[in-house]
Amino acid sequence: MKAFEIIKIIEKFAPKELAVPRDNIGLQVGLNLEKEVETLGIALDPSLEVIKKAESENVDFLFTHHPILKDPIRNFTGPIYKKLKILTKKDIPLYSAHTNLDICKNGLNDCLAELYNLKDVKNLYEDGLGRVGTFDGTFEDILKITKENIFAVPQTVVPKSIYDKKQLKVAVLSGYGLSQDSIKYVSNFADVYISGDLTHHSKIIAEELGITVIDGTHYGTEVYGLKSFLKYLEKNIPCKTVSLDF
């Protein structure tokens, strides 16, 4: 299968138009999309370690959830130079689907909503990021699911009042969701917020607002859905697939 055909299959699942404004998605590195692909690598991050592993595994096409460049940079030195050197020397196209993969049907956020068996699910934000729905069960039930599927030792903020509830309004957002602003927003309509990247100051905000927070880590809340996306690729792309960082 040619590289451009793989891109079409990815974009059928996660259309580029779903991405939030200014998100760096699509082809990150590469020129020859007519090349035949025998081995497709998939990873959360285009880290130097992942790209070196892609080289050693003879990967012909690399898919990552996170783009190789997020913020503007002024020079190509250090790790970014080493990454680009390997990718260009080995002619490995690098393609990323970021927020469009979070938002799309059966994407990363839908996978989280399905994991927690949420009912009456709606988008958390107007742009499609996150999901919110009703969970029939207790906080202990949610924590058990998280430990078994997302991250074994999640950081939590747990007000005592949550233990009395047998039905909970639960919000999920893959990746970086536990910002101060997001916690303030979600606290208006949810009992529990599951996402990643809880900071010291965000923790204080959650405590003050009385919302239960579970930090399943940025990695854990995204890799769960990426595993499902890998199965989609394996089913629809007739070449070898290799997981490089999960």
JOFEN-V964851 format. One line per field, one symbol per residue. ss: DSSP state (2 for helix, 1 for strand, 0 for the rest). Layout:
BEGIN
ss->???
END
This chain:
BEGIN
ss->012222222222200222000000011110000001001111100002222222220000111100000000000002222222222220001111002222200002222222200011111000000011111100222222222220000011100222220011111111110002222222000001111100022222222220011110022222222222222222220001111000
END
